[in-house]
Amino acid sequence: MNPSVAHAELIATFKRAQADAAHKFGLIKAAAQKGPKAVQAATETAAKATKRSDSYAKKLDILGVSLKD
């Protein structure tokens, strides 16, 4: 696999992870009506998604690819 294809796949993966994190943070609002345990579970899930997105961003940074938010 040539580097540009690998970069494109990593960028696509990063963007999916970023969108997933944003979606999961949106679910926290919906969970608020269901009680504190639901909010806690949604918050933990959103934090994991953000961590995953940050990991991909770090990999892209190492490759010299900078994506502006």
C-alpha positions in Angstrom: 0.0 0.0 0.0 1.5 3.3 -1.0 1.8 6.1 1.6 -0.9 8.4 0.1 -3.5 5.6 0.2 -2.5 4.8 3.8 -2.8 8.5 4.7 -6.2 8.7 3.1 -7.5 5.6 4.9 -6.1 7.0 8.2 -7.7 10.4 7.6 -11.1 8.7 6.8 -10.8 6.6 10.0 -10.0 9.7 12.0 -13.0 11.5 10.6 -15.3 8.6 11.4 -13.9 8.4 14.9 -14.4 12.2 15.3 -18.0 12.0 14.1 -18.6 9.0 16.4 -17.3 11.0 19.4 -19.5 14.0 18.5 -22.6 11.6 18.2 -21.9 10.0 21.5 -21.6 13.3 23.3 -25.0 14.2 21.8 -26.4 11.0 23.4 -25.5 12.3 26.8 -28.4 14.8 26.5 -30.8 12.0 25.7 -29.5 9.9 28.6 -30.1 12.8 31.0 -33.8 12.0 31.1 -33.1 8.4 32.0 -31.1 9.0 35.2 -27.6 9.3 36.5 -26.4 5.8 35.6 -27.4 6.3 32.0 -25.6 9.7 32.0 -22.5 8.1 33.5 -22.5 5.3 30.9 -23.0 7.7 28.0 -20.2 10.0 29.4 -17.8 7.1 29.7 -18.6 5.9 26.1 -18.1 9.4 24.8 -14.8 9.8 26.5 -13.6 6.5 25.0 -14.6 7.7 21.5 -12.8 11.0 22.0 -9.7 9.1 23.2 -9.9 6.9 20.1 -10.2 10.0 17.8 -7.3 11.7 19.6 -5.2 8.6 19.0 -5.9 8.8 15.3 -5.1 12.5 15.3 -1.7 11.7 16.9 -0.9 9.1 14.3 -1.7 11.6 11.6 0.5 14.2 13.2 3.4 11.7 13.3 2.9 11.3 9.6 2.9 15.0 9.1 -0.7 15.3 8.2 -2.5 18.2 9.9 -6.3 18.4 9.9 -7.8 21.7 11.0 -11.1 21.5 13.0 
